Amino acid sequence: MRPDANDMPEFTPRQNAVLEQALRLLVEGGEKALTTSGLARAANCSKESLYKWFGDREGLLSAMIAHQAAKVRTHERSGERLTADLLREHLELFARDLLEVLAGDVSLALNRLSIGQSGPGGSKLGKLLLEHGRRQIDRRAMALIDQGKRAGLLRFENADAAYHTLYGLIVSDLHVRMLLGEPGLRDNARQAERAVDAFLTLHGTQKQSADAPRVSAGR
């Protein structure tokens, strides 16, 4: 199962390279450094190409956020039958990617910038981060756990609540602490394993437990 096309914008390799340059400019120089002229120079392309690909500044920011969100993978291989092993593999992949992206300079810069712009009505960047970042990630992960339920591997009454349990087990208060300046985890893989173990203990079925590999006591 692949995410819906609406959830994962398709960018060409050239456009992805430009978006990476845009994210670099934002991290290194803040929002003021992210100008059409500056990005055209950094990415070695024309301003006309930028407008053609991304539209206005809001379109560029939306594309940057979507590009960043796409780095959090969930379920990439189409046509496969979801087994207990594959479910765990995909959940751990999602958890590792999520931790890596949230701890990265780009995510921290975008979130700090959004917080700095917040007022009584919120910030435009904050709304873009929710719609093109967090919600894209949420929809893809919820599609995976829905498939896990259909395969008889997960049990829950509300997919949204089950997903937010998974998200909370993965992230906990780590992102807030990193936004405040604490370093990220030394071992994202170990945190991902622990979070998925706890999630499957809460929401796994007998079928999932029977099919799952045995976990060593030292894990």
Phi, psi and omega in degrees: 000131175250153176299156176300151181301328181293338182276336185232092179302141180266114175249146176285162176305322179294318179294321177299320179296321178294318180296324176296320176295321179296317178296322178297315179300319181295317181294317186282326186234002181077183186298327181295334180282346184268079177249159179299316180295316181296320180291321178300319178293313184294324183265359180056051176219174181271156175296328178299320178296320179298315179294322179294319184282318192239351181077223184278188183298320179296321177296322178295314179299319179299317180295320178299316181292317179297320177299318179292317181296328181294346178285347175268104185271157177231285191224098194260341187261113183283150173082000182273150175275127184283118176251173178300318179298315181292322178300312179299317181301315182289323177295318179291323175300313178302313183296316179297314180298317181300314180296319181294317181292314181297328181275352183285158181302325183294309181300315181296319179296315180297316181291320177295321178296318179297317179297320180295335180269354188292142175217195180304326180262011183079186179240150178298320179296321179299319179293323177294320179298321179292310187287315186262351179247279186302315185290329174297314179297315180302313184297319181293318180292322179293327175297322179293313182289331172298318178294323176299323177291316180296331178278000179079016184261338181232152177227131175191157178268329185230114183297322181297316179293319179297318179296317182292334170296313178301313181300316180295322178294324180287308192268322183052229177257016186299317184295318178300315180296322178292323176297331179273001173112355178288149177290160178286182180292151174281332186224087179296325182297318180293318177297319179298315179300314181297318181296316180292320175305312182295320180296316181290331174295321181283320191239358179287152177263175176298325178298316179297317182294321181291323183275340187289151176292151177292137181259129181289155183294336182272000183287000000 
